Amino acid sequence: MLRSEDVPVPVPAPGEVLVRVHAVGLNPPDWYVRDGMTNVPAELRPTFDLPLIPGSDVSGVVEAVAAGVDGFAIGDEVFGMVRFPRIGSAYAEYVTAPAADLAPKPAGVDHVRAAAVPMAGLTAWQFLIDPGHDRPSPFQAAPHRPVPLDAGTTVLVNGAAGGVGHLAVQLAKWRGARVIAVASAGHDAFLRELGADQVIDYTSVKPEEVAGDVDLVLDAVGGPGSHRFLRTIKRSGALFPVFLASIDPGEAARRDITVSALQVQPNGAQLAELGRLLEAGTVRVRIDSTFPLADAAKAHERAAEGHLRGKLVLTVV
């Protein structure tokens, strides 16, 4: 249950800043936590103390700077993914954040769009471009290694109209790849505008029956449906499920397909690179809808409806 309460303004610890939040980006882990993380295997399920303030993605203005912080000053506009995979307490008017989790907000991007980027953008970046960290994933022992992308690479993005998906489409195109976008009906024009070379409506045709010779599948949906994409991938290709996926390792091995995942981590330097792409208009973020912070529960109801086009954002000031 989500409810609005008054709590003290947090105090930044050494190495942290206090951010006056202007907007908060919503992400699937926010509603996973509400449900007790029941979609995660028990042995991987984190524990949380209740009550808690959910959320990780913020955009706002630095209100205070603690000792040990270089590069940020009071009044700076910043955005970032705070403390993930721990709870970042971002559904609030004020949040403390490690300075390393933040980047300068692009001057030409408003707080709503900036707040929509961090987790989705970093997920797409770390899967496709550069992990940027060597922290072990709870999902696999081997380190994740992206597939080099260029004009000779074909990438299929499943869930292409969603938060991670629509940014992944643009990053793959930025690197020169040919992109096949898989989404539900009604997203064709939107995805082609983002650069998709082919759009497959999975509600009218099975993607695995019309797509083939793919170098990489980025499955932003995951789950049991990931397995079908093995049939679309050429030998020595790769399947990257963003969320837990049910894939037969034997079949993947027979097809010589690498299946790899990671857990996204905060990275202010990567966010700064994304910020430059946003500022240049190379990458655009789509906002599905916005809700006042006090209506966070309604935002979660919109998320439960599915078929999002881009991101949900809470506005604070």
BALOBA-1460 file (C-alpha; in Angstrom, 3 decimals):
// residues 317
<rec num="1" residu="m" x="0.000" y="0.000" z="0.000"/>
<rec num="2" residu="l" x="1.287" y="3.448" z="-0.942"/>
<rec num="3" residu="r" x="0.392" y="6.389" z="1.249"/>
<rec num="4" residu="s" x="1.700" y="9.933" z="1.667"/>
<rec num="5" residu="e" x="3.310" y="10.864" z="4.980"/>
<rec num="6" residu="d" x="5.517" y="13.599" z="6.400"/>
<rec num="7" residu="v" x="9.033" y="12.501" z="7.366"/>
<rec num="8" residu="p" x="12.149" y="14.481" z="8.329"/>
<rec num="9" residu="v" x="14.363" y="15.852" z="5.590"/>
<rec num="10" residu="p" x="17.308" y="13.415" z="5.281"/>
<rec num="11" residu="v" x="20.867" y="14.506" z="6.066"/>
<rec num="12" residu="p" x="23.587" y="13.683" z="3.534"/>
<rec num="13" residu="a" x="26.470" y="11.534" z="4.758"/>
<rec num="14" residu="p" x="30.071" y="12.126" z="3.651"/>
<rec num="15" residu="g" x="30.304" y="11.730" z="-0.116"/>
<rec num="16" residu="e" x="26.618" y="12.528" z="-0.586"/>
<rec num="17" residu="v" x="24.476" y="15.481" z="-1.604"/>
<rec num="18" residu="l" x="20.939" y="16.450" z="-0.643"/>
<rec num="19" residu="v" x="18.698" y="16.878" z="-3.686"/>
<rec num="20" residu="r" x="15.488" y="18.865" z="-3.775"/>
<rec num="21" residu="v" x="13.488" y="16.553" z="-6.017"/>
<rec num="22" residu="h" x="11.586" y="17.984" z="-8.966"/>
<rec num="23" residu="a" x="10.573" y="14.721" z="-10.650"/>
<rec num="24" residu="v" x="10.803" y="10.965" z="-10.017"/>
<rec num="25" residu="g" x="11.014" y="8.259" z="-12.666"/>
<rec num="26" residu="l" x="9.041" y="5.051" z="-12.078"/>
<rec num="27" residu="n" x="10.575" y="1.659" z="-12.784"/>
<rec num="28" residu="p" x="9.419" y="-1.975" z="-12.484"/>
<rec num="29" residu="p" x="11.397" y="-2.589" z="-9.247"/>
<rec num="30" residu="d" x="9.131" y="-0.001" z="-7.592"/>
<rec num="31" residu="w" x="6.056" y="-2.196" z="-7.991"/>
<rec num="32" residu="y" x="8.010" y="-5.397" z="-7.520"/>
<rec num="33" residu="v" x="8.830" y="-4.152" z="-4.008"/>
<rec num="34" residu="r" x="5.156" y="-3.414" z="-3.343"/>
<rec num="35" residu="d" x="4.382" y="-7.024" z="-4.242"/>
<rec num="36" residu="g" x="7.093" y="-8.394" z="-1.971"/>
<rec num="37" residu="m" x="9.375" y="-9.278" z="-4.916"/>
<rec num="38" residu="t" x="7.357" y="-12.452" z="-5.467"/>
<rec num="39" residu="n" x="8.482" y="-12.584" z="-9.109"/>
<rec num="40" residu="v" x="12.081" y="-13.108" z="-7.980"/>
<rec num="41" residu="p" x="13.296" y="-16.550" z="-6.806"/>
<rec num="42" residu="a" x="13.359" y="-16.774" z="-3.012"/>
<rec num="43" residu="e" x="17.128" y="-17.270" z="-2.909"/>
<rec num="44" residu="l" x="17.669" y="-14.000" z="-4.820"/>
<rec num="45" residu="r" x="14.940" y="-12.005" z="-3.095"/>
<rec num="46" residu="p" x="16.238" y="-9.039" z="-1.074"/>
<rec num="47" residu="t" x="14.768" y="-8.159" z="2.296"/>
<rec num="48" residu="f" x="13.456" y="-4.726" z="3.186"/>
<rec num="49" residu="d" x="12.482" y="-3.019" z="6.387"/>
<rec num="50" residu="l" x="8.973" y="-1.548" z="6.355"/>
<rec num="51" residu="p" x="7.737" y="1.092" z="6.027"/>
<rec num="52" residu="l" x="9.968" y="2.266" z="3.199"/>
<rec num="53" residu="i" x="10.088" y="5.032" z="0.621"/>
<rec num="54" residu="p" x="10.374" y="3.437" z="-2.837"/>
<rec num="55" residu="g" x="12.035" y="4.754" z="-5.946"/>
<rec num="56" residu="s" x="15.477" y="5.239" z="-7.459"/>
<rec num="57" residu="d" x="15.325" y="7.762" z="-10.328"/>
<rec num="58" residu="v" x="15.354" y="11.478" z="-9.612"/>
<rec num="59" residu="s" x="15.959" y="14.840" z="-11.206"/>
<rec num="60" residu="g" x="16.307" y="17.934" z="-9.066"/>
<rec num="61" residu="v" x="18.540" y="20.596" z="-7.584"/>
<rec num="62" residu="v" x="21.388" y="20.190" z="-5.091"/>
<rec num="63" residu="e" x="20.372" y="21.692" z="-1.735"/>
<rec num="64" residu="a" x="23.362" y="20.681" z="0.394"/>
<rec num="65" residu="v" x="26.776" y="19.107" z="-0.114"/>
<rec num="66" residu="a" x="28.484" y="16.926" z="2.500"/>
<rec num="67" residu="a" x="32.208" y="16.489" z="3.041"/>
<rec num="68" residu="g" x="34.118" y="14.546" z="0.429"/>
<rec num="69" residu="v" x="32.069" y="15.701" z="-2.565"/>
<rec num="70" residu="d" x="33.804" y="17.228" z="-5.575"/>
<rec num="71" residu="g" x="32.111" y="18.370" z="-8.759"/>
<rec num="72" residu="f" x="28.714" y="19.406" z="-7.364"/>
<rec num="73" residu="a" x="27.646" y="22.609" z="-5.627"/>
<rec num="74" residu="i" x="24.449" y="23.982" z="-4.132"/>
<rec num="75" residu="g" x="22.104" y="25.005" z="-6.940"/>
<rec num="76" residu="d" x="23.359" y="22.497" z="-9.503"/>
<rec num="77" residu="e" x="20.688" y="20.648" z="-11.490"/>
<rec num="78" residu="v" x="21.326" y="16.908" z="-11.379"/>
<rec num="79" residu="f" x="19.751" y="13.572" z="-12.268"/>
<rec num="80" residu="g" x="20.568" y="10.016" z="-11.334"/>
<rec num="81" residu="m" x="19.669" y="6.505" z="-10.235"/>
<rec num="82" residu="v" x="20.131" y="6.532" z="-6.478"/>
<rec num="83" residu="r" x="21.627" y="3.563" z="-4.595"/>
<rec num="84" residu="f" x="20.090" y="0.818" z="-6.736"/>
<rec num="85" residu="p" x="19.714" y="-2.136" z="-6.136"/>
<rec num="86" residu="r" x="19.105" y="-0.864" z="-2.606"/>
<rec num="87" residu="i" x="16.045" y="1.284" z="-2.007"/>
<rec num="88" residu="g" x="16.791" y="4.854" z="-3.032"/>
<rec num="89" residu="s" x="13.856" y="6.534" z="-1.233"/>
<rec num="90" residu="a" x="13.200" y="8.709" z="-4.271"/>
<rec num="91" residu="y" x="9.407" y="9.138" z="-3.895"/>
<rec num="92" residu="a" x="9.997" y="12.241" z="-1.803"/>
<rec num="93" residu="e" x="10.556" y="15.969" z="-1.867"/>
<rec num="94" residu="y" x="14.153" y="15.500" z="-0.714"/>
<rec num="95" residu="v" x="16.572" y="12.615" z="-1.187"/>
<rec num="96" residu="t" x="20.212" y="12.071" z="-0.295"/>
<rec num="97" residu="a" x="22.377" y="10.537" z="-2.995"/>
<rec num="98" residu="p" x="25.983" y="9.427" z="-3.361"/>
<rec num="99" residu="a" x="27.616" y="12.025" z="-5.591"/>
<rec num="100" residu="a" x="28.949" y="9.227" z="-7.823"/>
<rec num="101" residu="d" x="25.349" y="8.227" z="-8.676"/>
<rec num="102" residu="l" x="24.553" y="11.634" z="-10.169"/>
<rec num="103" residu="a" x="25.309" y="13.581" z="-13.333"/>
<rec num="104" residu="p" x="24.597" y="17.156" z="-14.410"/>
<rec num="105" residu="k" x="21.104" y="17.427" z="-15.856"/>
<rec num="106" residu="p" x="21.305" y="18.383" z="-19.550"/>
<rec num="107" residu="a" x="20.415" y="22.050" z="-19.829"/>
<rec num="108" residu="g" x="17.961" y="21.492" z="-22.669"/>
<rec num="109" residu="v" x="16.100" y="18.643" z="-20.961"/>
<rec num="110" residu="d" x="13.412" y="19.373" z="-18.369"/>
<rec num="111" residu="h" x="13.247" y="17.580" z="-15.010"/>
<rec num="112" residu="v" x="10.393" y="15.297" z="-16.088"/>
<rec num="113" residu="r" x="12.300" y="13.891" z="-19.034"/>
<rec num="114" residu="a" x="15.568" y="13.758" z="-17.093"/>
<rec num="115" residu="a" x="13.951" y="11.759" z="-14.276"/>
<rec num="116" residu="a" x="12.697" y="9.241" z="-16.832"/>
<rec num="117" residu="v" x="16.177" y="8.353" z="-18.057"/>
<rec num="118" residu="p" x="18.480" y="6.958" z="-15.333"/>
<rec num="119" residu="m" x="17.482" y="3.327" z="-14.736"/>
<rec num="120" residu="a" x="16.111" y="2.670" z="-18.219"/>
<rec num="121" residu="g" x="18.974" y="4.481" z="-19.919"/>
<rec num="122" residu="l" x="21.687" y="2.885" z="-17.808"/>
<rec num="123" residu="t" x="20.144" y="-0.543" z="-18.317"/>
<rec num="124" residu="a" x="20.213" y="-0.124" z="-22.092"/>
<rec num="125" residu="w" x="23.730" y="1.340" z="-21.961"/>
<rec num="126" residu="q" x="25.208" y="-1.334" z="-19.709"/>
<rec num="127" residu="f" x="23.662" y="-4.196" z="-21.684"/>
<rec num="128" residu="l" x="24.515" y="-2.804" z="-25.130"/>
<rec num="129" residu="i" x="27.482" y="-0.431" z="-24.832"/>
<rec num="130" residu="d" x="29.564" y="-0.893" z="-21.694"/>
<rec num="131" residu="p" x="28.736" y="-2.429" z="-18.295"/>
<rec num="132" residu="g" x="30.959" y="0.165" z="-16.625"/>
<rec num="133" residu="h" x="31.374" y="-1.988" z="-13.508"/>
<rec num="134" residu="d" x="32.570" y="-5.416" z="-12.485"/>
<rec num="135" residu="r" x="30.060" y="-6.080" z="-9.728"/>
<rec num="136" residu="p" x="28.844" y="-9.670" z="-9.910"/>
<rec num="137" residu="s" x="25.292" y="-10.232" z="-11.081"/>
<rec num="138" residu="p" x="23.014" y="-12.292" z="-8.829"/>
<rec num="139" residu="f" x="21.759" y="-13.967" z="-12.006"/>
<rec num="140" residu="q" x="25.013" y="-15.391" z="-13.385"/>
<rec num="141" residu="a" x="28.640" y="-15.957" z="-12.438"/>
<rec num="142" residu="a" x="30.268" y="-14.846" z="-15.694"/>
<rec num="143" residu="p" x="30.738" y="-11.129" z="-16.396"/>
<rec num="144" residu="h" x="28.409" y="-9.605" z="-18.977"/>
<rec num="145" residu="r" x="30.066" y="-8.672" z="-22.252"/>
<rec num="146" residu="p" x="28.164" y="-6.520" z="-24.786"/>
<rec num="147" residu="v" x="28.109" y="-7.431" z="-28.473"/>
<rec num="148" residu="p" x="30.019" y="-4.919" z="-30.632"/>
<rec num="149" residu="l" x="27.468" y="-2.953" z="-32.633"/>
<rec num="150" residu="d" x="28.044" y="-1.560" z="-36.115"/>
<rec num="151" residu="a" x="26.486" y="-1.413" z="-39.571"/>
<rec num="152" residu="g" x="26.895" y="-5.159" z="-39.957"/>
<rec num="153" residu="t" x="24.943" y="-6.003" z="-36.803"/>
<rec num="154" residu="t" x="21.236" y="-6.749" z="-36.535"/>
<rec num="155" residu="v" x="19.657" y="-6.169" z="-33.123"/>
<rec num="156" residu="l" x="16.138" y="-7.229" z="-32.143"/>
<rec num="157" residu="v" x="14.633" y="-5.347" z="-29.205"/>
<rec num="158" residu="n" x="11.636" y="-6.987" z="-27.528"/>
<rec num="159" residu="g" x="9.437" y="-4.618" z="-25.530"/>
<rec num="160" residu="a" x="10.740" y="-1.863" z="-27.774"/>
<rec num="161" residu="a" x="8.115" y="0.761" z="-26.891"/>
<rec num="162" residu="g" x="8.752" y="0.602" z="-23.146"/>
<rec num="163" residu="g" x="11.246" y="2.445" z="-20.978"/>
<rec num="164" residu="v" x="14.357" y="0.351" z="-21.585"/>
<rec num="165" residu="g" x="13.248" y="-0.717" z="-25.043"/>
<rec num="166" residu="h" x="12.749" y="2.670" z="-26.673"/>
<rec num="167" residu="l" x="16.110" y="3.885" z="-25.407"/>
<rec num="168" residu="a" x="17.821" y="0.653" z="-26.492"/>
<rec num="169" residu="v" x="16.452" y="1.084" z="-30.022"/>
<rec num="170" residu="q" x="18.048" y="4.528" z="-30.214"/>
<rec num="171" residu="l" x="21.387" y="3.482" z="-28.725"/>
<rec num="172" residu="a" x="21.665" y="0.568" z="-31.153"/>
<rec num="173" residu="k" x="20.914" y="2.900" z="-34.071"/>
<rec num="174" residu="w" x="23.449" y="5.409" z="-32.719"/>
<rec num="175" residu="r" x="26.045" y="2.631" z="-32.986"/>
<rec num="176" residu="g" x="24.973" y="1.937" z="-36.566"/>
<rec num="177" residu="a" x="23.091" y="-1.354" z="-36.113"/>
<rec num="178" residu="r" x="20.026" y="-2.473" z="-38.015"/>
<rec num="179" residu="v" x="17.169" y="-2.636" z="-35.476"/>
<rec num="180" residu="i" x="14.084" y="-4.838" z="-35.405"/>
<rec num="181" residu="a" x="11.572" y="-3.581" z="-32.834"/>
<rec num="182" residu="v" x="8.974" y="-5.897" z="-31.284"/>
<rec num="183" residu="a" x="6.008" y="-4.262" z="-29.552"/>
<rec num="184" residu="s" x="2.230" y="-4.392" z="-29.303"/>
<rec num="185" residu="a" x="-0.132" y="-2.886" z="-31.867"/>
<rec num="186" residu="g" x="-0.132" y="0.865" z="-32.367"/>
<rec num="187" residu="h" x="3.570" y="1.578" z="-31.822"/>
<rec num="188" residu="d" x="4.757" y="1.275" z="-35.432"/>
<rec num="189" residu="a" x="5.029" y="4.984" z="-36.246"/>
<rec num="190" residu="f" x="6.572" y="5.791" z="-32.857"/>
<rec num="191" residu="l" x="9.288" y="3.148" z="-33.191"/>
<rec num="192" residu="r" x="10.094" y="4.003" z="-36.799"/>
<rec num="193" residu="e" x="10.470" y="7.629" z="-35.732"/>
<rec num="194" residu="l" x="13.081" y="6.451" z="-33.218"/>
<rec num="195" residu="g" x="14.970" y="4.707" z="-36.012"/>
<rec num="196" residu="a" x="13.674" y="1.129" z="-36.032"/>
<rec num="197" residu="d" x="14.193" y="-0.462" z="-39.451"/>
<rec num="198" residu="q" x="11.467" y="-3.073" z="-38.943"/>
<rec num="199" residu="v" x="8.586" y="-3.213" z="-36.471"/>
<rec num="200" residu="i" x="6.857" y="-6.463" z="-35.514"/>
<rec num="201" residu="d" x="3.454" y="-6.365" z="-33.830"/>
<rec num="202" residu="y" x="3.557" y="-9.434" z="-31.609"/>
<rec num="203" residu="t" x="-0.230" y="-9.357" z="-31.178"/>
<rec num="204" residu="s" x="-0.726" y="-10.221" z="-34.847"/>
<rec num="205" residu="v" x="2.337" y="-12.337" z="-35.687"/>
<rec num="206" residu="k" x="4.865" y="-14.435" z="-33.790"/>
<rec num="207" residu="p" x="8.229" y="-12.628" z="-33.894"/>
<rec num="208" residu="e" x="10.158" y="-15.911" z="-34.053"/>
<rec num="209" residu="e" x="8.324" y="-16.795" z="-37.274"/>
<rec num="210" residu="v" x="9.203" y="-13.600" z="-39.163"/>
<rec num="211" residu="a" x="12.573" y="-12.497" z="-37.723"/>
<rec num="212" residu="g" x="15.807" y="-14.339" z="-38.399"/>
<rec num="213" residu="d" x="19.568" y="-14.048" z="-38.815"/>
<rec num="214" residu="v" x="19.728" y="-11.733" z="-35.799"/>
<rec num="215" residu="d" x="23.062" y="-11.095" z="-34.064"/>
<rec num="216" residu="l" x="21.607" y="-9.942" z="-30.760"/>
<rec num="217" residu="v" x="18.242" y="-10.007" z="-29.030"/>
<rec num="218" residu="l" x="17.795" y="-7.562" z="-26.178"/>
<rec num="219" residu="d" x="14.671" y="-8.805" z="-24.422"/>
<rec num="220" residu="a" x="13.395" y="-5.985" z="-22.233"/>
<rec num="221" residu="v" x="10.428" y="-8.158" z="-21.191"/>
<rec num="222" residu="g" x="12.085" y="-11.391" z="-20.055"/>
<rec num="223" residu="g" x="10.124" y="-14.161" z="-18.407"/>
<rec num="224" residu="p" x="9.123" y="-17.452" z="-20.074"/>
<rec num="225" residu="g" x="8.653" y="-15.789" z="-23.471"/>
<rec num="226" residu="s" x="12.389" y="-15.185" z="-23.891"/>
<rec num="227" residu="h" x="12.976" y="-18.776" z="-24.961"/>
<rec num="228" residu="r" x="11.240" y="-18.304" z="-28.326"/>
<rec num="229" residu="f" x="13.812" y="-15.730" z="-29.448"/>
<rec num="230" residu="l" x="16.542" y="-18.366" z="-29.625"/>
<rec num="231" residu="r" x="15.068" y="-19.306" z="-33.015"/>
<rec num="232" residu="t" x="15.678" y="-15.816" z="-34.404"/>
<rec num="233" residu="i" x="19.395" y="-15.688" z="-33.571"/>
<rec num="234" residu="k" x="22.219" y="-16.781" z="-35.866"/>
<rec num="235" residu="r" x="24.959" y="-19.099" z="-34.612"/>
<rec num="236" residu="s" x="27.428" y="-17.336" z="-32.300"/>
<rec num="237" residu="g" x="24.775" y="-14.699" z="-31.577"/>
<rec num="238" residu="a" x="23.521" y="-13.547" z="-28.194"/>
<rec num="239" residu="l" x="20.350" y="-13.197" z="-26.155"/>
<rec num="240" residu="f" x="20.338" y="-10.598" z="-23.391"/>
<rec num="241" residu="p" x="17.236" y="-10.841" z="-21.131"/>
<rec num="242" residu="v" x="16.835" y="-7.723" z="-19.006"/>
<rec num="243" residu="f" x="14.646" y="-9.563" z="-16.498"/>
<rec num="244" residu="l" x="14.750" y="-13.167" z="-15.319"/>
<rec num="245" residu="a" x="14.099" y="-15.464" z="-18.265"/>
<rec num="246" residu="s" x="13.285" y="-19.153" z="-18.722"/>
<rec num="247" residu="i" x="15.745" y="-20.366" z="-21.344"/>
<rec num="248" residu="d" x="16.878" y="-23.933" z="-21.966"/>
<rec num="249" residu="p" x="20.682" y="-23.772" z="-21.620"/>
<rec num="250" residu="g" x="21.002" y="-26.946" z="-23.650"/>
<rec num="251" residu="e" x="19.233" y="-25.458" z="-26.646"/>
<rec num="252" residu="a" x="21.238" y="-22.241" z="-26.340"/>
<rec num="253" residu="a" x="24.458" y="-24.285" z="-26.304"/>
<rec num="254" residu="r" x="23.386" y="-26.354" z="-29.334"/>
<rec num="255" residu="r" x="22.694" y="-23.151" z="-31.232"/>
<rec num="256" residu="d" x="25.994" y="-21.624" z="-29.982"/>
<rec num="257" residu="i" x="24.093" y="-18.679" z="-28.497"/>
<rec num="258" residu="t" x="25.418" y="-16.708" z="-25.555"/>
<rec num="259" residu="v" x="22.764" y="-15.870" z="-22.949"/>
<rec num="260" residu="s" x="23.903" y="-13.086" z="-20.656"/>
<rec num="261" residu="a" x="22.457" y="-10.615" z="-18.162"/>
<rec num="262" residu="l" x="23.573" y="-8.109" z="-15.586"/>
<rec num="263" residu="q" x="22.122" y="-6.063" z="-12.756"/>
<rec num="264" residu="v" x="22.205" y="-2.385" z="-13.604"/>
<rec num="265" residu="q" x="24.342" y="-0.236" z="-11.312"/>
<rec num="266" residu="p" x="24.449" y="3.537" z="-10.725"/>
<rec num="267" residu="n" x="27.060" y="5.298" z="-12.842"/>
<rec num="268" residu="g" x="27.253" y="9.066" z="-12.963"/>
<rec num="269" residu="a" x="29.856" y="9.074" z="-15.748"/>
<rec num="270" residu="q" x="27.651" y="6.977" z="-18.041"/>
<rec num="271" residu="l" x="24.664" y="9.176" z="-17.227"/>
<rec num="272" residu="a" x="26.714" y="12.205" z="-18.244"/>
<rec num="273" residu="e" x="27.336" y="10.533" z="-21.620"/>
<rec num="274" residu="l" x="23.629" y="9.827" z="-21.975"/>
<rec num="275" residu="g" x="22.971" y="13.429" z="-21.028"/>
<rec num="276" residu="r" x="25.120" y="14.618" z="-23.920"/>
<rec num="277" residu="l" x="23.169" y="12.413" z="-26.326"/>
<rec num="278" residu="l" x="19.907" y="13.800" z="-24.942"/>
<rec num="279" residu="e" x="21.171" y="17.360" z="-25.239"/>
<rec num="280" residu="a" x="22.128" y="16.753" z="-28.867"/>
<rec num="281" residu="g" x="18.780" y="15.150" z="-29.675"/>
<rec num="282" residu="t" x="20.498" y="11.899" z="-30.668"/>
<rec num="283" residu="v" x="18.461" y="10.108" z="-27.996"/>
<rec num="284" residu="r" x="14.976" y="11.165" z="-26.952"/>
<rec num="285" residu="v" x="12.948" y="9.969" z="-24.006"/>
<rec num="286" residu="r" x="9.213" y="9.457" z="-24.368"/>
<rec num="287" residu="i" x="6.896" y="10.174" z="-21.420"/>
<rec num="288" residu="d" x="3.854" y="7.909" z="-21.280"/>
<rec num="289" residu="s" x="2.185" y="9.977" z="-18.540"/>
<rec num="290" residu="t" x="2.885" y="12.016" z="-15.416"/>
<rec num="291" residu="f" x="1.270" y="12.052" z="-11.979"/>
<rec num="292" residu="p" x="1.727" y="14.266" z="-8.909"/>
<rec num="293" residu="l" x="3.811" y="12.639" z="-6.181"/>
<rec num="294" residu="a" x="0.690" y="12.348" z="-4.010"/>
<rec num="295" residu="d" x="-0.894" y="10.194" z="-6.757"/>
<rec num="296" residu="a" x="1.908" y="7.632" z="-6.884"/>
<rec num="297" residu="a" x="-0.623" y="4.833" z="-6.380"/>
<rec num="298" residu="k" x="-2.445" y="5.938" z="-9.544"/>
<rec num="299" residu="a" x="0.846" y="5.863" z="-11.424"/>
<rec num="300" residu="h" x="1.333" y="2.269" z="-10.309"/>
<rec num="301" residu="e" x="-2.180" y="1.474" z="-11.538"/>
<rec num="302" residu="r" x="-1.226" y="2.869" z="-14.947"/>
<rec num="303" residu="a" x="1.881" y="0.672" z="-14.909"/>
<rec num="304" residu="a" x="-0.255" y="-2.383" z="-14.167"/>
<rec num="305" residu="e" x="-2.312" y="-1.709" z="-17.298"/>
<rec num="306" residu="g" x="0.797" y="-2.368" z="-19.397"/>
<rec num="307" residu="h" x="1.539" y="-1.349" z="-23.001"/>
<rec num="308" residu="l" x="3.423" y="1.747" z="-21.867"/>
<rec num="309" residu="r" x="4.939" y="4.025" z="-24.470"/>
<rec num="310" residu="g" x="8.053" y="5.297" z="-22.732"/>
<rec num="311" residu="k" x="8.175" y="6.129" z="-19.041"/>
<rec num="312" residu="l" x="5.943" y="7.126" z="-16.132"/>
<rec num="313" residu="v" x="7.047" y="10.085" z="-14.034"/>
<rec num="314" residu="l" x="5.958" y="11.635" z="-10.733"/>
<rec num="315" residu="t" x="6.105" y="15.422" z="-10.547"/>
<rec num="316" residu="v" x="7.133" y="16.939" z="-7.232"/>
<rec num="317" residu="v" x="7.595" y="20.683" z="-7.767"/>
